Amino acid sequence: MRWKPASRSLADLAGEVMAPLAEKHGLATAQIILRWSELAGPELARATRPLRIQWPRRSDTPDGSDLPPRRLGATLVIACESALALDLQFAAPVLIERVNLLFGWQAVTRVSIRQGPVERKPAPAIPPIPPQAPLRMVSGLDSLEDDDLRRALGRLAAGVASRPQRS
């Protein structure tokens, strides 16, 4: 029996590549970066980026206790465009809860916002529809028994065929 390597998702591979960079900036896991659009929501994710997690030093404790820094709660530092800073401030409690669910424990207790320009991700490119696709769709419609469905799909194929192609 031949051994075949198991296929791995791109998210798993990206996590391995990003882990050293994330740890350098205090992010305990690259999952915060990889899942930022899920954590912050699509609108906030477009205008914000997680920068680092700041863990408190023992001398930062209000009562001078010897609790380990991770038991005190960290501060998630987020870069945010000025226009959405107020929205981010209002969303901070929900964001803290989601990040802590990702960690599985009460890791983050505060959010610090750094206002300034944030590099936006380009919108994903929509591949052009090959010119043969609508013709193939129309040719397969003859086998459909439902007349209404056949007409509706024919109109759809005609609309797709008449749509100007982007390059």
FENQUI-V973636 format. One record per residue. N is the residue number from 1. PHI is phi as a letter, one per 30 degrees, with the letter a starting at -180 (NA if undefined). PSI is psi as a letter, one per 40 degrees, with the letter a starting at -180 (* if undefined). D_LAST is the distance of its C-alpha to the last C-alpha in Angstrom with 2 decimals. Layout:
N|PHI|PSI|D_LAST + N|PHI|PSI|D_LAST
//
This chain:
1|NA|h|46.93 + 2|d|i|43.91 + 3|d|h|42.50 + 4|c|h|38.80 + 5|d|i|37.27 + 6|d|h|36.28 + 7|d|i|32.62 + 8|b|i|31.86 + 9|d|i|29.33 + 10|d|d|26.88 + 11|d|d|28.73 + 12|d|d|31.95 + 13|d|d|30.60 + 14|d|d|29.03 + 15|d|d|32.41 + 16|d|d|34.26 + 17|d|d|32.10 + 18|d|e|32.24 + 19|e|d|35.92 + 20|d|d|37.47 + 21|d|d|35.27 + 22|d|d|36.02 + 23|d|d|39.72 + 24|d|d|39.76 + 25|c|e|38.77 + 26|i|e|41.28 + 27|d|h|38.96 + 28|d|d|41.06 + 29|b|i|38.13 + 30|d|e|34.43 + 31|d|d|34.07 + 32|d|d|34.20 + 33|d|d|31.02 + 34|d|d|29.29 + 35|c|f|30.37 + 36|e|d|30.17 + 37|d|d|27.86 + 38|d|d|30.48 + 39|d|d|33.38 + 40|c|e|32.31 + 41|j|i|30.23 + 42|d|d|26.55 + 43|d|d|27.27 + 44|d|d|29.60 + 45|d|d|27.63 + 46|d|d|24.72 + 47|c|e|27.28 + 48|b|i|29.82 + 49|b|h|30.39 + 50|d|h|33.61 + 51|c|d|35.23 + 52|a|i|38.46 + 53|c|h|41.49 + 54|c|h|44.74 + 55|c|h|47.80 + 56|d|i|51.09 + 57|d|i|53.87 + 58|d|d|57.27 + 59|d|e|58.70 + 60|d|e|56.19 + 61|d|h|57.95 + 62|d|d|59.83 + 63|c|e|62.96 + 64|i|e|62.89 + 65|d|i|62.76 + 66|c|f|61.84 + 67|d|i|59.10 + 68|d|i|56.30 + 69|e|d|53.29 + 70|d|e|51.08 + 71|d|e|53.59 + 72|d|d|53.22 + 73|j|h|49.55 + 74|c|i|46.72 + 75|c|h|44.49 + 76|d|h|40.72 + 77|c|h|39.18 + 78|b|h|35.83 + 79|d|h|33.63 + 80|b|h|32.58 + 81|d|i|31.03 + 82|e|d|33.87 + 83|d|d|32.56 + 84|c|e|32.86 + 85|d|d|35.96 + 86|d|d|38.28 + 87|d|d|36.23 + 88|d|d|36.30 + 89|d|d|40.03 + 90|d|d|40.64 + 91|d|e|38.55 + 92|e|d|40.38 + 93|d|d|43.03 + 94|d|d|40.52 + 95|d|d|38.44 + 96|d|d|41.65 + 97|d|d|42.57 + 98|d|d|39.24 + 99|d|d|39.39 + 100|d|d|43.00 + 101|d|d|42.13 + 102|d|d|39.66 + 103|d|d|42.48 + 104|j|e|45.09 + 105|a|i|47.60 + 106|d|g|48.16 + 107|d|d|46.34 + 108|c|h|44.89 + 109|c|e|47.08 + 110|b|i|45.41 + 111|b|h|42.05 + 112|c|h|41.73 + 113|c|h|38.91 + 114|c|h|37.65 + 115|d|i|35.84 + 116|l|i|33.18 + 117|d|i|29.48 + 118|b|h|27.68 + 119|d|h|24.47 + 120|d|i|21.95 + 121|d|h|19.75 + 122|d|i|16.02 + 123|d|i|14.78 + 124|d|h|13.58 + 125|d|h|9.91 + 126|c|h|9.56 + 127|d|i|8.46 + 128|d|i|7.13 + 129|d|h|10.46 + 130|d|i|11.67 + 131|d|d|13.19 + 132|d|d|16.58 + 133|e|d|16.81 + 134|d|d|18.06 + 135|d|d|20.40 + 136|d|d|21.86 + 137|d|d|22.40 + 138|d|d|24.29 + 139|d|d|26.35 + 140|d|e|27.66 + 141|d|d|28.86 + 142|d|d|32.04 + 143|d|e|33.65 + 144|d|h|33.60 + 145|d|d|37.01 + 146|d|h|36.13 + 147|d|d|35.38 + 148|d|d|33.92 + 149|d|d|31.50 + 150|d|d|30.51 + 151|d|d|29.86 + 152|d|d|27.89 + 153|d|d|25.61 + 154|d|d|25.24 + 155|d|d|24.16 + 156|d|d|21.64 + 157|d|d|20.18 + 158|d|d|20.15 + 159|d|d|18.36 + 160|d|d|15.61 + 161|d|d|15.40 + 162|d|e|15.35 + 163|d|h|12.63 + 164|d|h|9.75 + 165|d|h|6.48 + 166|c|i|3.74 + 167|c|*|0.00
//
